[in-house]
Amino acid sequence: MKKGKIFSLLAVVATAFLLVSCGKKSSTGSKTTTITVGASAVPHAQILKHVQPGLKKEGVNLKIKVFQDYVLPNKALAGGDIDANYFQHIPFLKQWNAKNKGNLINAGAVHLEPISVFSKKYKSLKDLPKNATVLVSSNTPDYGRVLTIFKDAGLITIKKGVDITSATFSDIASNPKNLQFKHSYEPKLMPQLYKNDQGDAVVINANYAVQSGLNPITKSIAIEKSSSPYKNIIAIRPNEKNNKAIKKLVKALQSKSTQDWIKKHYKGAVLPAK
């Protein structure tokens, strides 16, 4: 083979290699963008997996990093280790930002995990006796949710002028039954406390309840109202607010088909945001 033909063939091969190495293409013909989202195992990671195939067709390669607590996801996001996270509600995000001098922002609400009260001893909140012990997690941003449930049941009142979303147990104005709220436990431990028959009542976040086989709809003695402001969101860094891949992610999660899937799949234990 002549040198000219050899060089021509090498040029063709090199060009082909460059085209292949420029990145995979989606079914729409656009270049694929990879984003990593940190999430709790249930239901967040499950919901993300549900939208993965559709996002792939839209040119988004969604990677999911599962976290087992509420501490690390925001640290990972603020540090740039992940592109977004999906595990928290707005009051939690606001408190985290204030405490850690953070500036993470809300990119969109996806679902509500109604916090619930479980008891093996009593069938309703009103059945709780005087001095009953109520076990609550140490997750301060959820205190307002817990207080709202007991306030709506007529068991306590809250001091006037207190914003319920930032209220703590010191904001209780009256407590006729002298209910004992103990709140020093890790959120993920709450289902085990209930199964061990500790306390007269145990308050459990829906994600940990569902993960441990407890359906808040059928097993709890009280459940948070669907009008709750504590919807779970996609959180991002401010510089990612115009990220097209993240916008596609939020759109997919908020789509009617995904919201309907959440409602059907979790049978009321997890509620769609819309």
WOCOR-V975235 format. One record per helix or strand of 3 or more residues. SS is the DSSP state (~ for helix, > for strand). FROM is the first residue (numbers start at 1). TO is the last residue. Records with the same first field share a line. If there is no record, write none. Layout:
SS->FROM-TO + FROM-TO
//
This chain:
~->3-21 + 41-57 + 72-78 + 90-100 + 125-127 + 140-152 + 164-166 + 169-171 + 187-195 + 206-211 + 216-219 + 238-240 + 244-254 + 256-266
>->33-40 + 60-67 + 84-89 + 105-112 + 116-118 + 133-137 + 172-174 + 180-185 + 201-204 + 231-236
//
